[in-house]
Amino acid sequence: APRVGIPLQRTLRGKMLLLLVMGLAWSFHGASCLPHPTGLTWAEEGAEGQCQCVPQLCPRATTCSAGLVCDHCGCCLECGNAEGQLCDLDGSGTFYGRCGENLECQLDIQEIGYGGIPEPQCVCRSQAAVCGSDHITYQNICKFQEAVREREGRNLSITSNRPCLAVPQIKHHPQDQVNVSGHDVIFMCEVFAYPMALVEWRKDEEEFGLPGDDPHISIQSRGGPLRYELSSCLQIEGVRKADGGTYFCIAHNKLGNATAKATLLVTSAGTCVPACFVCMQGNKRQKKQSRTLSMRPPEGPKLHP
């Protein structure tokens, strides 16, 4: 009797060999994608919605800040979406794409509380800050990995699973204000520091800190919004002419201190604000923003955004 099982065995062996060869082709890209069992694809889908995979035609991904992920067909490697970028919540990756290494797609529930429509964004699975060998504090492991990929060829490693020891850094400076007598004024100051910092407020060259014994001035501080951060608020109720001046937010820990200042101009109702003051404060804001975007402190540990 003819042995009908042999052709079937050869066919199965041939298919297994084909899959093995294709798997080796995928591995040459530095990572691997597992082929879809019902029909493989390269970037495009066929008329019936099935993927046709030709690994040799896969575009080679270059530097990817969030690492490589498989495309929605499971054939080619492509750049993953970085932290804060939109993503496909169902994991399909067909519209916005998939999140990169150590990232997951989540909805920002806080947007609902603010009346907004939440959108799925890539979020780092760990929000613990780390200290790099370059003495920069990275907000999380995902930010650190972005820096590693951007500085390809440089030796960068994690020296501690916590922030670098450093003097405080003021992340949000109090803003200059012009207000009308009798209104309320609020100055905000956000500080990052490790070890944690203490924040105090002073006015002009006064020796003692605020609020002192003044009942219409109050200060509130709380932890956050992120770990190792402190937010402090100076409120002046029913502001008076005498309240005008320069206010200082001073943050200090055992390694040093940092200071930010803001000016308050108090006017009467119907008084025209001097144009030179408005122009001066506008120029100061622009310079401060440009420094924030383009300059880095010359020495000492720093915070990576």
Secondary structure as UniProt FT lines:
FT   HELIX           5..27
FT   TURN            28..30
FT   TURN            37..38
FT   TURN            47..48
FT   HELIX           55..57
FT   TURN            65..66
FT   STRAND          68..70
FT   TURN            72..73
FT   STRAND          77..79
FT   TURN            83..84
FT   TURN            89..90
FT   TURN            101..102
FT   STRAND          103..107
FT   HELIX           110..113
FT   TURN            114..115
FT   STRAND          120..124
FT   STRAND          130..132
FT   TURN            133..134
FT   STRAND          136..138
FT   HELIX           141..150
FT   TURN            151..153
FT   STRAND          158..160
FT   STRAND          166..172
FT   STRAND          177..180
FT   TURN            181..182
FT   STRAND          185..194
FT   STRAND          198..203
FT   TURN            204..205
FT   TURN            212..213
FT   TURN            215..216
FT   STRAND          217..223
FT   TURN            227..228
FT   STRAND          229..236
FT   HELIX           241..243
FT   STRAND          245..253
FT   TURN            254..255
FT   STRAND          256..267
FT   TURN            269..270
FT   HELIX           275..294
FT   STRAND          302..304
//
